[in-house]
Amino acid sequence: MNVSLPLVVVLGFFAWGAVKFLGVRLWVVVVITLFGFWLSQTFLAPTIESGTRSGVDIINGSHD
């Protein structure tokens, strides 16, 4: 059985868990999120995307 969830939903659950159970402050989650959006507009974006895709392929076991 495959379940397809957007990455944003998965990250949202992790953020909620970190705030709820680990005591991470909400402003830290907001700053990290905003930094991620800023980073996606830099020259590092293609490297981040290819690394993320490779990691997902390895986890899914579908690497070539």
PQR file with spaces between the fields and no chain letter, atoms N, CA, C, O and H, PARSE charges and radii, in Angstrom:
ATOM       1  N    MET     1       0.840   -1.175    0.000 -0.4000 1.5000
ATOM       2  CA   MET     1       0.000    0.000    0.000 -0.0000 2.0000
ATOM       3  C    MET     1       0.889    1.243    0.000  0.5500 1.7000
ATOM       4  O    MET     1       1.743    1.401    0.872 -0.5500 1.4000
ATOM       5  N    ASN     2       0.690    2.101   -0.957 -0.4000 1.5000
ATOM       6  CA   ASN     2       1.438    3.354   -1.037 -0.0000 2.0000
ATOM       7  C    ASN     2       0.563    4.511   -0.583  0.5500 1.7000
ATOM       8  O    ASN     2      -0.604    4.613   -0.958 -0.5500 1.4000
ATOM       9  H    ASN     2      -0.004    1.973   -1.666  0.4000 1.0000
ATOM      10  N    VAL     3       1.140    5.367    0.220 -0.4000 1.5000
ATOM      11  CA   VAL     3       0.463    6.576    0.647 -0.0000 2.0000
ATOM      12  C    VAL     3       1.285    7.744    0.142  0.5500 1.7000
ATOM      13  O    VAL     3       2.490    7.813    0.382 -0.5500 1.4000
ATOM      14  H    VAL     3       2.089    5.284    0.525  0.4000 1.0000
ATOM      15  N    SER     4       0.647    8.645   -0.543 -0.4000 1.5000
ATOM      16  CA   SER     4       1.357    9.784   -1.105 -0.0000 2.0000
ATOM      17  C    SER     4       0.983   11.044   -0.320  0.5500 1.7000
ATOM      18  O    SER     4      -0.159   11.502   -0.363 -0.5500 1.4000
ATOM      19  H    SER     4      -0.332    8.588   -0.737  0.4000 1.0000
ATOM      20  N    LEU     5       1.963   11.591    0.393 -0.4000 1.5000
ATOM      21  CA   LEU     5       1.766   12.822    1.148 -0.0000 2.0000
ATOM      22  C    LEU     5       2.725   13.884    0.631  0.5500 1.7000
ATOM      23  O    LEU     5       3.882   13.581    0.340 -0.5500 1.4000
ATOM      24  H    LEU     5       2.890   11.219    0.428  0.4000 1.0000
ATOM      25  N    PRO     6       2.267   15.110    0.515 -0.5600 1.5000
ATOM      26  CA   PRO     6       3.193   16.180    0.149  0.2800 2.0000
ATOM      27  C    PRO     6       4.260   16.359    1.236  0.5500 1.7000
ATOM      28  O    PRO     6       4.002   16.152    2.422 -0.5500 1.4000
ATOM      29  N    LEU     7       5.439   16.740    0.807 -0.4000 1.5000
ATOM      30  CA   LEU     7       6.545   16.943    1.744 -0.0000 2.0000
ATOM      31  C    LEU     7       6.196   17.995    2.791  0.5500 1.7000
ATOM      32  O    LEU     7       6.635   17.897    3.937 -0.5500 1.4000
ATOM      33  H    LEU     7       5.648   16.908   -0.156  0.4000 1.0000
ATOM      34  N    VAL     8       5.418   18.990    2.410 -0.4000 1.5000
ATOM      35  CA   VAL     8       5.052   20.054    3.347 -0.0000 2.0000
ATOM      36  C    VAL     8       4.249   19.488    4.518  0.5500 1.7000
ATOM      37  O    VAL     8       4.413   19.927    5.656 -0.5500 1.4000
ATOM      38  H    VAL     8       5.062   19.069    1.479  0.4000 1.0000
ATOM      39  N    VAL     9       3.385   18.515    4.237 -0.4000 1.5000
ATOM      40  CA   VAL     9       2.583   17.912    5.305 -0.0000 2.0000
ATOM      41  C    VAL     9       3.484   17.133    6.258  0.5500 1.7000
ATOM      42  O    VAL     9       3.333   17.224    7.476 -0.5500 1.4000
ATOM      43  H    VAL     9       3.252   18.158    3.312  0.4000 1.0000
ATOM      44  N    VAL    10       4.403   16.380    5.710 -0.4000 1.5000
ATOM      45  CA   VAL    10       5.324   15.595    6.547 -0.0000 2.0000
ATOM      46  C    VAL    10       6.175   16.528    7.414  0.5500 1.7000
ATOM      47  O    VAL    10       6.326   16.302    8.614 -0.5500 1.4000
ATOM      48  H    VAL    10       4.525   16.306    4.720  0.4000 1.0000
ATOM      49  N    LEU    11       6.723   17.568    6.804 -0.4000 1.5000
ATOM      50  CA   LEU    11       7.524   18.520    7.572 -0.0000 2.0000
ATOM      51  C    LEU    11       6.682   19.255    8.614  0.5500 1.7000
ATOM      52  O    LEU    11       7.169   19.584    9.695 -0.5500 1.4000
ATOM      53  H    LEU    11       6.600   17.752    5.828  0.4000 1.0000
ATOM      54  N    GLY    12       5.429   19.507    8.284 -0.4000 1.5000
ATOM      55  CA   GLY    12       4.528   20.139    9.249 -0.0000 2.0000
ATOM      56  C    GLY    12       4.316   19.272   10.480  0.5500 1.7000
ATOM      57  O    GLY    12       4.285   19.777   11.602 -0.5500 1.4000
ATOM      58  H    GLY    12       5.034   19.240    7.406  0.4000 1.0000
ATOM      59  N    PHE    13       4.169   17.947   10.269 -0.4000 1.5000
ATOM      60  CA   PHE    13       4.036   17.035   11.399 -0.0000 2.0000
ATOM      61  C    PHE    13       5.300   17.019   12.250  0.5500 1.7000
ATOM      62  O    PHE    13       5.224   16.992   13.478 -0.5500 1.4000
ATOM      63  H    PHE    13       4.194   17.537    9.357  0.4000 1.0000
ATOM      64  N    PHE    14       6.466   17.036   11.597 -0.4000 1.5000
ATOM      65  CA   PHE    14       7.718   17.077   12.355 -0.0000 2.0000
ATOM      66  C    PHE    14       7.831   18.375   13.155  0.5500 1.7000
ATOM      67  O    PHE    14       8.251   18.361   14.312 -0.5500 1.4000
ATOM      68  H    PHE    14       6.527   17.058   10.599  0.4000 1.0000
ATOM      69  N    ALA    15       7.459   19.484   12.541 -0.4000 1.5000
ATOM      70  CA   ALA    15       7.522   20.770   13.237 -0.0000 2.0000
ATOM      71  C    ALA    15       6.557   20.791   14.424  0.5500 1.7000
ATOM      72  O    ALA    15       6.904   21.261   15.507 -0.5500 1.4000
ATOM      73  H    ALA    15       7.118   19.496   11.601  0.4000 1.0000
ATOM      74  N    TRP    16       5.356   20.283   14.209 -0.4000 1.5000
ATOM      75  CA   TRP    16       4.377   20.232   15.299 -0.0000 2.0000
ATOM      76  C    TRP    16       4.908   19.368   16.446  0.5500 1.7000
ATOM      77  O    TRP    16       4.808   19.743   17.615 -0.5500 1.4000
ATOM      78  H    TRP    16       5.074   19.901   13.328  0.4000 1.0000
ATOM      79  N    GLY    17       5.470   18.216   16.101 -0.4000 1.5000
ATOM      80  CA   GLY    17       6.026   17.334   17.123 -0.0000 2.0000
ATOM      81  C    GLY    17       7.181   17.974   17.879  0.5500 1.7000
ATOM      82  O    GLY    17       7.308   17.811   19.092 -0.5500 1.4000
ATOM      83  H    GLY    17       5.551   17.912   15.152  0.4000 1.0000
ATOM      84  N    ALA    18       8.022   18.705   17.150 -0.4000 1.5000
ATOM      85  CA   ALA    18       9.155   19.377   17.800 -0.0000 2.0000
ATOM      86  C    ALA    18       8.671   20.452   18.764  0.5500 1.7000
ATOM      87  O    ALA    18       9.224   20.602   19.854 -0.5500 1.4000
ATOM      88  H    ALA    18       7.919   18.838   16.164  0.4000 1.0000
ATOM      89  N    VAL    19       7.648   21.198   18.375 -0.4000 1.5000
ATOM      90  CA   VAL    19       7.118   22.239   19.254 -0.0000 2.0000
ATOM      91  C    VAL    19       6.399   21.606   20.445  0.5500 1.7000
ATOM      92  O    VAL    19       6.568   22.044   21.584 -0.5500 1.4000
ATOM      93  H    VAL    19       7.198   21.077   17.490  0.4000 1.0000
ATOM      94  N    LYS    20       5.610   20.591   20.181 -0.4000 1.5000
ATOM      95  CA   LYS    20       4.784   19.976   21.220 -0.0000 2.0000
ATOM      96  C    LYS    20       5.601   19.152   22.225  0.5500 1.7000
ATOM      97  O    LYS    20       5.418   19.286   23.435 -0.5500 1.4000
ATOM      98  H    LYS    20       5.473   20.236   19.256  0.4000 1.0000
ATOM      99  N    PHE    21       6.503   18.300   21.717 -0.4000 1.5000
ATOM     100  CA   PHE    21       7.155   17.333   22.588 -0.0000 2.0000
ATOM     101  C    PHE    21       8.603   17.666   22.940  0.5500 1.7000
ATOM     102  O    PHE    21       9.091   17.246   23.989 -0.5500 1.4000
ATOM     103  H    PHE    21       6.651   18.192   20.734  0.4000 1.0000
ATOM     104  N    LEU    22       9.289   18.403   22.092 -0.4000 1.5000
ATOM     105  CA   LEU    22      10.692   18.705   22.359 -0.0000 2.0000
ATOM     106  C    LEU    22      10.913   20.100   22.930  0.5500 1.7000
ATOM     107  O    LEU    22      12.027   20.440   23.329 -0.5500 1.4000
ATOM     108  H    LEU    22       8.892   18.745   21.240  0.4000 1.0000
ATOM     109  N    GLY    23       9.874   20.893   22.969 -0.4000 1.5000
ATOM     110  CA   GLY    23       9.981   22.227   23.541 -0.0000 2.0000
ATOM     111  C    GLY    23      10.660   23.249   22.640  0.5500 1.7000
ATOM     112  O    GLY    23      11.155   24.271   23.116 -0.5500 1.4000
ATOM     113  H    GLY    23       8.969   20.617   22.645  0.4000 1.0000
ATOM     114  N    VAL    24      10.684   22.974   21.341 -0.4000 1.5000
ATOM     115  CA   VAL    24      11.259   23.937   20.397 -0.0000 2.0000
ATOM     116  C    VAL    24      10.304   25.125   20.307  0.5500 1.7000
ATOM     117  O    VAL    24       9.090   24.951   20.201 -0.5500 1.4000
ATOM     118  H    VAL    24      10.282   22.144   20.955  0.4000 1.0000
ATOM     119  N    ARG    25      10.853   26.302   20.351 -0.4000 1.5000
ATOM     120  CA   ARG    25      10.026   27.508   20.283 -0.0000 2.0000
ATOM     121  C    ARG    25       9.449   27.677   18.882  0.5500 1.7000
ATOM     122  O    ARG    25      10.093   27.333   17.891 -0.5500 1.4000
ATOM     123  H    ARG    25      11.839   26.443   20.438  0.4000 1.0000
ATOM     124  N    LEU    26       8.246   28.204   18.810 -0.4000 1.5000
ATOM     125  CA   LEU    26       7.576   28.404   17.527 -0.0000 2.0000
ATOM     126  C    LEU    26       8.353   29.368   16.637  0.5500 1.7000
ATOM     127  O    LEU    26       8.382   29.193   15.419 -0.5500 1.4000
ATOM     128  H    LEU    26       7.724   28.484   19.616  0.4000 1.0000
ATOM     129  N    TRP    27       8.978   30.375   17.224 -0.4000 1.5000
ATOM     130  CA   TRP    27       9.711   31.341   16.412 -0.0000 2.0000
ATOM     131  C    TRP    27      10.915   30.693   15.737  0.5500 1.7000
ATOM     132  O    TRP    27      11.321   31.124   14.658 -0.5500 1.4000
ATOM     133  H    TRP    27       8.954   30.517   18.214  0.4000 1.0000
ATOM     134  N    VAL    28      11.494   29.659   16.360 -0.4000 1.5000
ATOM     135  CA   VAL    28      12.618   28.944   15.750 -0.0000 2.0000
ATOM     136  C    VAL    28      12.139   28.203   14.500  0.5500 1.7000
ATOM     137  O    VAL    28      12.826   28.192   13.478 -0.5500 1.4000
ATOM     138  H    VAL    28      11.164   29.309   17.236  0.4000 1.0000
ATOM     139  N    VAL    29      10.970   27.592   14.586 -0.4000 1.5000
ATOM     140  CA   VAL    29      10.394   26.907   13.423 -0.0000 2.0000
ATOM     141  C    VAL    29      10.137   27.907   12.301  0.5500 1.7000
ATOM     142  O    VAL    29      10.407   27.612   11.136 -0.5500 1.4000
ATOM     143  H    VAL    29      10.412   27.601   15.416  0.4000 1.0000
ATOM     144  N    VAL    30       9.621   29.078   12.637 -0.4000 1.5000
ATOM     145  CA   VAL    30       9.334   30.103   11.633 -0.0000 2.0000
ATOM     146  C    VAL    30      10.628   30.593   10.981  0.5500 1.7000
ATOM     147  O    VAL    30      10.682   30.749    9.762 -0.5500 1.4000
ATOM     148  H    VAL    30       9.401   29.317   13.583  0.4000 1.0000
ATOM     149  N    VAL    31      11.659   30.835   11.773 -0.4000 1.5000
ATOM     150  CA   VAL    31      12.940   31.308   11.230 -0.0000 2.0000
ATOM     151  C    VAL    31      13.551   30.255   10.304  0.5500 1.7000
ATOM     152  O    VAL    31      14.046   30.596    9.230 -0.5500 1.4000
ATOM     153  H    VAL    31      11.615   30.708   12.764  0.4000 1.0000
ATOM     154  N    ILE    32      13.523   28.995   10.702 -0.4000 1.5000
ATOM     155  CA   ILE    32      14.071   27.930    9.853 -0.0000 2.0000
ATOM     156  C    ILE    32      13.294   27.823    8.548  0.5500 1.7000
ATOM     157  O    ILE    32      13.887   27.632    7.486 -0.5500 1.4000
ATOM     158  H    ILE    32      13.121   28.719   11.574  0.4000 1.0000
ATOM     159  N    THR    33      11.978   27.945    8.619 -0.4000 1.5000
ATOM     160  CA   THR    33      11.146   27.893    7.416 -0.0000 2.0000
ATOM     161  C    THR    33      11.465   29.052    6.484  0.5500 1.7000
ATOM     162  O    THR    33      11.634   28.855    5.280 -0.5500 1.4000
ATOM     163  H    THR    33      11.497   28.100    9.482  0.4000 1.0000
ATOM     164  N    LEU    34      11.547   30.249    7.029 -0.4000 1.5000
ATOM     165  CA   LEU    34      11.864   31.416    6.190 -0.0000 2.0000
ATOM     166  C    LEU    34      13.264   31.309    5.594  0.5500 1.7000
ATOM     167  O    LEU    34      13.479   31.701    4.447 -0.5500 1.4000
ATOM     168  H    LEU    34      11.409   30.409    8.007  0.4000 1.0000
ATOM     169  N    PHE    35      14.215   30.782    6.360 -0.4000 1.5000
ATOM     170  CA   PHE    35      15.563   30.590    5.837 -0.0000 2.0000
ATOM     171  C    PHE    35      15.549   29.586    4.686  0.5500 1.7000
ATOM     172  O    PHE    35      16.282   29.750    3.710 -0.5500 1.4000
ATOM     173  H    PHE    35      14.040   30.463    7.291  0.4000 1.0000
ATOM     174  N    GLY    36      14.726   28.559    4.795 -0.4000 1.5000
ATOM     175  CA   GLY    36      14.604   27.581    3.714 -0.0000 2.0000
ATOM     176  C    GLY    36      14.067   28.209    2.440  0.5500 1.7000
ATOM     177  O    GLY    36      14.559   27.923    1.348 -0.5500 1.4000
ATOM     178  H    GLY    36      14.131   28.426    5.588  0.4000 1.0000
ATOM     179  N    PHE    37      13.053   29.070    2.574 -0.4000 1.5000
ATOM     180  CA   PHE    37      12.524   29.762    1.397 -0.0000 2.0000
ATOM     181  C    PHE    37      13.575   30.681    0.787  0.5500 1.7000
ATOM     182  O    PHE    37      13.690   30.763   -0.436 -0.5500 1.4000
ATOM     183  H    PHE    37      12.653   29.303    3.461  0.4000 1.0000
ATOM     184  N    TRP    38      14.334   31.366    1.618 -0.4000 1.5000
ATOM     185  CA   TRP    38      15.388   32.246    1.113 -0.0000 2.0000
ATOM     186  C    TRP    38      16.464   31.422    0.408  0.5500 1.7000
ATOM     187  O    TRP    38      16.935   31.794   -0.667 -0.5500 1.4000
ATOM     188  H    TRP    38      14.240   31.299    2.612  0.4000 1.0000
ATOM     189  N    LEU    39      16.844   30.310    1.015 -0.4000 1.5000
ATOM     190  CA   LEU    39      17.883   29.461    0.450 -0.0000 2.0000
ATOM     191  C    LEU    39      17.467   28.882   -0.899  0.5500 1.7000
ATOM     192  O    LEU    39      18.314   28.645   -1.761 -0.5500 1.4000
ATOM     193  H    LEU    39      16.461   30.007    1.887  0.4000 1.0000
ATOM     194  N    SER    40      16.184   28.655   -1.083 -0.4000 1.5000
ATOM     195  CA   SER    40      15.707   28.084   -2.350 -0.0000 2.0000
ATOM     196  C    SER    40      15.843   29.064   -3.509  0.5500 1.7000
ATOM     197  O    SER    40      15.722   28.664   -4.667 -0.5500 1.4000
ATOM     198  H    SER    40      15.496   28.847   -0.383  0.4000 1.0000
ATOM     199  N    GLN    41      16.090   30.326   -3.222 -0.4000 1.5000
ATOM     200  CA   GLN    41      16.253   31.328   -4.278 -0.0000 2.0000
ATOM     201  C    GLN    41      17.725   31.643   -4.561  0.5500 1.7000
ATOM     202  O    GLN    41      18.017   32.576   -5.308 -0.5500 1.4000
ATOM     203  H    GLN    41      16.188   30.651   -2.281  0.4000 1.0000
ATOM     204  N    THR    42      18.642   30.892   -3.986 -0.4000 1.5000
ATOM     205  CA   THR    42      20.063   31.137   -4.187 -0.0000 2.0000
ATOM     206  C    THR    42      20.637   30.154   -5.202  0.5500 1.7000
ATOM     207  O    THR    42      19.914   29.319   -5.745 -0.5500 1.4000
ATOM     208  H    THR    42      18.405   30.133   -3.379  0.4000 1.0000
ATOM     209  N    PHE    43      21.911   30.256   -5.449 -0.4000 1.5000
ATOM     210  CA   PHE    43      22.587   29.373   -6.392 -0.0000 2.0000
ATOM     211  C    PHE    43      22.676   27.941   -5.865  0.5500 1.7000
ATOM     212  O    PHE    43      23.004   27.028   -6.622 -0.5500 1.4000
ATOM     213  H    PHE    43      22.498   30.934   -5.008  0.4000 1.0000
ATOM     214  N    LEU    44      22.391   27.734   -4.590 -0.4000 1.5000
ATOM     215  CA   LEU    44      22.446   26.396   -4.006 -0.0000 2.0000
ATOM     216  C    LEU    44      21.193   25.563   -4.276  0.5500 1.7000
ATOM     217  O    LEU    44      21.177   24.367   -3.985 -0.5500 1.4000
ATOM     218  H    LEU    44      22.124   28.475   -3.975  0.4000 1.0000
ATOM     219  N    ALA    45      20.144   26.177   -4.826 -0.4000 1.5000
ATOM     220  CA   ALA    45      18.876   25.479   -5.028 -0.0000 2.0000
ATOM     221  C    ALA    45      19.005   24.215   -5.878  0.5500 1.7000
ATOM     222  O    ALA    45      18.444   23.189   -5.492 -0.5500 1.4000
ATOM     223  H    ALA    45      20.157   27.148   -5.062  0.4000 1.0000
ATOM     224  N    PRO    46      19.720   24.227   -7.024 -0.5600 1.5000
ATOM     225  CA   PRO    46      19.828   22.985   -7.800  0.2800 2.0000
ATOM     226  C    PRO    46      20.538   21.864   -7.038  0.5500 1.7000
ATOM     227  O    PRO    46      20.172   20.696   -7.169 -0.5500 1.4000
ATOM     228  N    THR    47      21.536   22.213   -6.254 -0.4000 1.5000
ATOM     229  CA   THR    47      22.244   21.206   -5.464 -0.0000 2.0000
ATOM     230  C    THR    47      21.337   20.621   -4.390  0.5500 1.7000
ATOM     231  O    THR    47      21.339   19.410   -4.167 -0.5500 1.4000
ATOM     232  H    THR    47      21.833   23.162   -6.147  0.4000 1.0000
ATOM     233  N    ILE    48      20.573   21.463   -3.732 -0.4000 1.5000
ATOM     234  CA   ILE    48      19.653   21.006   -2.703 -0.0000 2.0000
ATOM     235  C    ILE    48      18.590   20.098   -3.321  0.5500 1.7000
ATOM     236  O    ILE    48      18.251   19.061   -2.752 -0.5500 1.4000
ATOM     237  H    ILE    48      20.572   22.446   -3.912  0.4000 1.0000
ATOM     238  N    GLU    49      18.069   20.485   -4.478 -0.4000 1.5000
ATOM     239  CA   GLU    49      17.035   19.690   -5.129 -0.0000 2.0000
ATOM     240  C    GLU    49      17.562   18.314   -5.548  0.5500 1.7000
ATOM     241  O    GLU    49      16.901   17.301   -5.321 -0.5500 1.4000
ATOM     242  H    GLU    49      18.345   21.328   -4.940  0.4000 1.0000
ATOM     243  N    SER    50      18.744   18.280   -6.156 -0.4000 1.5000
ATOM     244  CA   SER    50      19.277   16.983   -6.591 -0.0000 2.0000
ATOM     245  C    SER    50      19.619   16.104   -5.388  0.5500 1.7000
ATOM     246  O    SER    50      19.430   14.889   -5.443 -0.5500 1.4000
ATOM     247  H    SER    50      19.281   19.103   -6.341  0.4000 1.0000
ATOM     248  N    GLY    51      20.114   16.694   -4.314 -0.4000 1.5000
ATOM     249  CA   GLY    51      20.404   15.922   -3.111 -0.0000 2.0000
ATOM     250  C    GLY    51      19.146   15.372   -2.467  0.5500 1.7000
ATOM     251  O    GLY    51      19.131   14.244   -1.975 -0.5500 1.4000
ATOM     252  H    GLY    51      20.268   17.681   -4.270  0.4000 1.0000
ATOM     253  N    THR    52      18.086   16.179   -2.472 -0.4000 1.5000
ATOM     254  CA   THR    52      16.813   15.722   -1.921 -0.0000 2.0000
ATOM     255  C    THR    52      16.237   14.590   -2.756  0.5500 1.7000
ATOM     256  O    THR    52      15.744   13.599   -2.216 -0.5500 1.4000
ATOM     257  H    THR    52      18.098   17.096   -2.871  0.4000 1.0000
ATOM     258  N    ARG    53      16.300   14.738   -4.078 -0.4000 1.5000
ATOM     259  CA   ARG    53      15.774   13.682   -4.960 -0.0000 2.0000
ATOM     260  C    ARG    53      16.579   12.393   -4.800  0.5500 1.7000
ATOM     261  O    ARG    53      16.009   11.302   -4.795 -0.5500 1.4000
ATOM     262  H    ARG    53      16.701   15.543   -4.517  0.4000 1.0000
ATOM     263  N    SER    54      17.888   12.512   -4.671 -0.4000 1.5000
ATOM     264  CA   SER    54      18.713   11.315   -4.475 -0.0000 2.0000
ATOM     265  C    SER    54      18.370   10.634   -3.153  0.5500 1.7000
ATOM     266  O    SER    54      18.274    9.409   -3.087 -0.5500 1.4000
ATOM     267  H    SER    54      18.352   13.398   -4.675  0.4000 1.0000
ATOM     268  N    GLY    55      18.189   11.422   -2.113 -0.4000 1.5000
ATOM     269  CA   GLY    55      17.838   10.847   -0.818 -0.0000 2.0000
ATOM     270  C    GLY    55      16.484   10.144   -0.841  0.5500 1.7000
ATOM     271  O    GLY    55      16.325    9.072   -0.259 -0.5500 1.4000
ATOM     272  H    GLY    55      18.267   12.417   -2.166  0.4000 1.0000
ATOM     273  N    VAL    56      15.523   10.745   -1.508 -0.4000 1.5000
ATOM     274  CA   VAL    56      14.192   10.120   -1.624 -0.0000 2.0000
ATOM     275  C    VAL    56      14.292    8.837   -2.431  0.5500 1.7000
ATOM     276  O    VAL    56      13.658    7.841   -2.083 -0.5500 1.4000
ATOM     277  H    VAL    56      15.652   11.616   -1.982  0.4000 1.0000
ATOM     278  N    ASP    57      15.079    8.841   -3.510 -0.4000 1.5000
ATOM     279  CA   ASP    57      15.255    7.626   -4.313 -0.0000 2.0000
ATOM     280  C    ASP    57      15.906    6.510   -3.497  0.5500 1.7000
ATOM     281  O    ASP    57      15.522    5.346   -3.614 -0.5500 1.4000
ATOM     282  H    ASP    57      15.594    9.650   -3.793  0.4000 1.0000
ATOM     283  N    ILE    58      16.879    6.863   -2.679 -0.4000 1.5000
ATOM     284  CA   ILE    58      17.557    5.851   -1.856 -0.0000 2.0000
ATOM     285  C    ILE    58      16.586    5.267   -0.825  0.5500 1.7000
ATOM     286  O    ILE    58      16.555    4.055   -0.610 -0.5500 1.4000
ATOM     287  H    ILE    58      17.191    7.808   -2.583  0.4000 1.0000
ATOM     288  N    ILE    59      15.800    6.133   -0.196 -0.4000 1.5000
ATOM     289  CA   ILE    59      14.841    5.662    0.798 -0.0000 2.0000
ATOM     290  C    ILE    59      13.767    4.797    0.165  0.5500 1.7000
ATOM     291  O    ILE    59      13.354    3.788    0.737 -0.5500 1.4000
ATOM     292  H    ILE    59      15.825    7.117   -0.371  0.4000 1.0000
ATOM     293  N    ASN    60      13.310    5.197   -1.028 -0.4000 1.5000
ATOM     294  CA   ASN    60      12.273    4.422   -1.726 -0.0000 2.0000
ATOM     295  C    ASN    60      12.825    3.177   -2.373  0.5500 1.7000
ATOM     296  O    ASN    60      12.058    2.303   -2.776 -0.5500 1.4000
ATOM     297  H    ASN    60      13.646    6.016   -1.493  0.4000 1.0000
ATOM     298  N    GLY    61      14.137    3.071   -2.484 -0.4000 1.5000
ATOM     299  CA   GLY    61      14.738    1.901   -3.108 -0.0000 2.0000
ATOM     300  C    GLY    61      14.600    1.899   -4.617  0.5500 1.7000
ATOM     301  O    GLY    61      14.641    0.843   -5.249 -0.5500 1.4000
ATOM     302  H    GLY    61      14.761    3.781   -2.156  0.4000 1.0000
ATOM     303  N    SER    62      14.436    3.093   -5.202 -0.4000 1.5000
ATOM     304  CA   SER    62      14.242    3.166   -6.645 -0.0000 2.0000
ATOM     305  C    SER    62      15.402    3.851   -7.366  0.5500 1.7000
ATOM     306  O    SER    62      15.223    4.409   -8.449 -0.5500 1.4000
ATOM     307  H    SER    62      14.404    3.951   -4.689  0.4000 1.0000
ATOM     308  N    HIS    63      16.588    3.808   -6.763 -0.4000 1.5000
ATOM     309  CA   HIS    63      17.742    4.418   -7.411 -0.0000 2.0000
ATOM     310  C    HIS    63      18.209    3.534   -8.547  0.5500 1.7000
ATOM     311  O    HIS    63      18.106    2.309   -8.490 -0.5500 1.4000
ATOM     312  H    HIS    63      16.733    3.355   -5.883  0.4000 1.0000
ATOM     313  N    ASP    64      18.728    4.186   -9.589 -0.4000 1.5000
ATOM     314  CA   ASP    64      19.142    3.454  -10.804 -0.0000 2.0000
ATOM     315  C    ASP    64      20.536    2.897  -10.676  0.5500 1.7000
ATOM     316  O    ASP    64      21.033    2.258  -11.604 -0.5500 1.4000
ATOM     317  H    ASP    64      18.811    5.181   -9.636  0.4000 1.0000
